[in-house]
Amino acid sequence: MIDREEAYKLLKKYLRDDKLIKHSLAVEAILRDAAARVNKDEQLWSITGLLHDLDYDYTREDPAKHATMAAELLEGLLPEEGINAIKAHNYTHTDQIPMTSLDKALIAADAVSGLVIATALVMPSKKLFEVKLETLIKKFYDTSFATGCNRKRIELCSDFGFDVESFLKLSLIALQRRADVLGL
């Protein structure tokens, strides 16, 4: 399996958009902490999170190709479980139905990272340190906030060992620890 340093170089090679790179780093952080909490392979989960949108700059205009191209690029570099999870995170356009804990964790982490960051951006300082768990929970239940965030995807956390509030807490803490890298 590709190591973290090689994975990051690959990410930088294929993704040019700084926001997408930061999003990938956010999903990586959430998945690493989630894996540790549920006794899964932290390296596999985090690298899968880091590389899940590897092809986005090339497939942005054709969502049906998103994740399929990434899977092809990662063949032989990432175990099949990680490749399947990447395909499953775009299950509406791929044939990969989310089945495993990693599949569902990637989908949930992808969605929750956006909610946490959107919450930080409405804080006066626009910084993650200012976000309190109570605020994040309120934003989760306020469906008029971050309307592009699919809460049902976040709720998949119940399929890999979390209730929504504990997953929001884990995600917030994971991103607060990486706030410097995320620029938040």
SEKOL-604652 format. One record per residue (C-alpha): residue number from 1; x, y, z. Coordinates in steps of 0.5 Angstrom, whole numbers. Layout:
N
+-----+-------+-------+-------+
:   i :    px :    py :    pz :
+-----+-------+-------+-------+
: NUM :     X :     Y :     Z :
...
+-----+-------+-------+-------+
***
This chain:
184
+-----+-------+-------+-------+
:   i :    px :    py :    pz :
+-----+-------+-------+-------+
:   1 :     0 :     0 :     0 :
:   2 :     2 :     7 :    -2 :
:   3 :     5 :    11 :     5 :
:   4 :     2 :    18 :     7 :
:   5 :     8 :    22 :     4 :
:   6 :     7 :    18 :    -3 :
:   7 :     0 :    19 :    -3 :
:   8 :     0 :    27 :    -1 :
:   9 :     5 :    27 :    -7 :
:  10 :     0 :    24 :   -11 :
:  11 :    -6 :    28 :    -9 :
:  12 :    -2 :    35 :   -10 :
:  13 :     0 :    32 :   -17 :
:  14 :    -7 :    31 :   -19 :
:  15 :   -11 :    36 :   -15 :
:  16 :    -9 :    44 :   -17 :
:  17 :   -15 :    47 :   -13 :
:  18 :   -13 :    49 :    -6 :
:  19 :   -20 :    48 :    -3 :
:  20 :   -20 :    41 :    -5 :
:  21 :   -13 :    39 :    -2 :
:  22 :   -16 :    42 :     4 :
:  23 :   -22 :    38 :     4 :
:  24 :   -18 :    32 :     3 :
:  25 :   -14 :    33 :     9 :
:  26 :   -20 :    34 :    13 :
:  27 :   -23 :    28 :    11 :
:  28 :   -16 :    24 :    12 :
:  29 :   -16 :    27 :    19 :
:  30 :   -23 :    25 :    21 :
:  31 :   -22 :    18 :    18 :
:  32 :   -16 :    17 :    22 :
:  33 :   -19 :    19 :    28 :
:  34 :   -25 :    15 :    27 :
:  35 :   -21 :     9 :    25 :
:  36 :   -17 :     9 :    32 :
:  37 :   -24 :    10 :    35 :
:  38 :   -27 :     3 :    32 :
:  39 :   -21 :    -1 :    32 :
:  40 :   -20 :    -1 :    24 :
:  41 :   -13 :     0 :    20 :
:  42 :   -12 :     8 :    21 :
:  43 :    -7 :     8 :    15 :
:  44 :   -12 :     5 :    10 :
:  45 :   -18 :     9 :    13 :
:  46 :   -14 :    16 :    13 :
:  47 :   -10 :    15 :     6 :
:  48 :   -17 :    13 :     3 :
:  49 :   -20 :    19 :     6 :
:  50 :   -14 :    23 :     3 :
:  51 :   -14 :    20 :    -4 :
:  52 :   -22 :    20 :    -5 :
:  53 :   -23 :    26 :    -9 :
:  54 :   -16 :    25 :   -13 :
:  55 :   -20 :    25 :   -20 :
:  56 :   -24 :    31 :   -18 :
:  57 :   -21 :    36 :   -22 :
:  58 :   -21 :    32 :   -28 :
:  59 :   -28 :    29 :   -27 :
:  60 :   -32 :    36 :   -24 :
:  61 :   -36 :    36 :   -31 :
:  62 :   -38 :    29 :   -31 :
:  63 :   -40 :    26 :   -24 :
:  64 :   -41 :    19 :   -27 :
:  65 :   -33 :    19 :   -28 :
:  66 :   -32 :    21 :   -21 :
:  67 :   -29 :    16 :   -17 :
:  68 :   -28 :    11 :   -23 :
:  69 :   -22 :    15 :   -25 :
:  70 :   -19 :    15 :   -18 :
:  71 :   -20 :     8 :   -17 :
:  72 :   -16 :     7 :   -24 :
:  73 :   -11 :    11 :   -22 :
:  74 :   -10 :     8 :   -15 :
:  75 :   -10 :     1 :   -18 :
:  76 :    -4 :    -3 :   -14 :
:  77 :    -3 :     3 :   -10 :
:  78 :    -9 :     2 :    -5 :
:  79 :   -12 :    -4 :    -2 :
:  80 :   -18 :    -6 :    -6 :
:  81 :   -22 :    -4 :     0 :
:  82 :   -20 :     3 :     0 :
:  83 :   -21 :     3 :    -8 :
:  84 :   -28 :     0 :    -7 :
:  85 :   -29 :     6 :    -1 :
:  86 :   -27 :    11 :    -6 :
:  87 :   -32 :     8 :   -11 :
:  88 :   -38 :     8 :    -6 :
:  89 :   -37 :    15 :    -4 :
:  90 :   -40 :    17 :   -11 :
:  91 :   -45 :    11 :   -11 :
:  92 :   -50 :    15 :   -14 :
:  93 :   -46 :    14 :   -21 :
:  94 :   -42 :     8 :   -20 :
:  95 :   -44 :     1 :   -19 :
:  96 :   -41 :     0 :   -12 :
:  97 :   -46 :     0 :    -7 :
:  98 :   -43 :     2 :     0 :
:  99 :   -43 :    -4 :     4 :
: 100 :   -37 :    -4 :     9 :
: 101 :   -35 :     1 :    15 :
: 102 :   -30 :     4 :    11 :
: 103 :   -35 :     5 :     5 :
: 104 :   -40 :     9 :    10 :
: 105 :   -34 :    12 :    14 :
: 106 :   -32 :    16 :     8 :
: 107 :   -39 :    18 :     6 :
: 108 :   -40 :    21 :    13 :
: 109 :   -33 :    24 :    13 :
: 110 :   -34 :    27 :     7 :
: 111 :   -40 :    30 :     9 :
: 112 :   -39 :    32 :    16 :
: 113 :   -32 :    36 :    14 :
: 114 :   -36 :    41 :    10 :
: 115 :   -41 :    42 :    16 :
: 116 :   -36 :    43 :    20 :
: 117 :   -32 :    48 :    16 :
: 118 :   -38 :    51 :    14 :
: 119 :   -40 :    52 :    21 :
: 120 :   -33 :    55 :    22 :
: 121 :   -34 :    60 :    17 :
: 122 :   -40 :    63 :    20 :
: 123 :   -36 :    64 :    27 :
: 124 :   -33 :    72 :    28 :
: 125 :   -26 :    69 :    27 :
: 126 :   -28 :    64 :    22 :
: 127 :   -23 :    59 :    26 :
: 128 :   -25 :    52 :    28 :
: 129 :   -22 :    54 :    35 :
: 130 :   -29 :    58 :    36 :
: 131 :   -33 :    52 :    34 :
: 132 :   -37 :    49 :    40 :
: 133 :   -40 :    42 :    40 :
: 134 :   -47 :    45 :    42 :
: 135 :   -46 :    50 :    36 :
: 136 :   -44 :    44 :    31 :
: 137 :   -50 :    40 :    33 :
: 138 :   -55 :    46 :    32 :
: 139 :   -52 :    47 :    25 :
: 140 :   -53 :    39 :    24 :
: 141 :   -61 :    40 :    26 :
: 142 :   -62 :    46 :    22 :
: 143 :   -63 :    44 :    15 :
: 144 :   -63 :    51 :    13 :
: 145 :   -56 :    52 :    14 :
: 146 :   -51 :    49 :     9 :
: 147 :   -56 :    46 :     5 :
: 148 :   -51 :    43 :     0 :
: 149 :   -49 :    38 :     6 :
: 150 :   -53 :    32 :     6 :
: 151 :   -54 :    30 :    13 :
: 152 :   -57 :    23 :    11 :
: 153 :   -50 :    21 :     9 :
: 154 :   -47 :    24 :    16 :
: 155 :   -52 :    19 :    19 :
: 156 :   -49 :    13 :    16 :
: 157 :   -44 :    14 :    22 :
: 158 :   -49 :     9 :    26 :
: 159 :   -47 :     4 :    21 :
: 160 :   -39 :     4 :    24 :
: 161 :   -40 :     5 :    31 :
: 162 :   -42 :    12 :    32 :
: 163 :   -48 :    16 :    34 :
: 164 :   -49 :    23 :    31 :
: 165 :   -47 :    27 :    36 :
: 166 :   -41 :    23 :    38 :
: 167 :   -39 :    23 :    31 :
: 168 :   -40 :    31 :    30 :
: 169 :   -35 :    31 :    36 :
: 170 :   -30 :    27 :    34 :
: 171 :   -30 :    31 :    27 :
: 172 :   -30 :    37 :    30 :
: 173 :   -24 :    35 :    35 :
: 174 :   -20 :    32 :    29 :
: 175 :   -21 :    38 :    25 :
: 176 :   -19 :    43 :    30 :
: 177 :   -12 :    39 :    31 :
: 178 :   -11 :    40 :    24 :
: 179 :   -13 :    48 :    24 :
: 180 :    -6 :    50 :    22 :
: 181 :    -6 :    46 :    16 :
: 182 :   -13 :    47 :    14 :
: 183 :   -12 :    55 :    14 :
: 184 :   -18 :    55 :    19 :
+-----+-------+-------+-------+
***
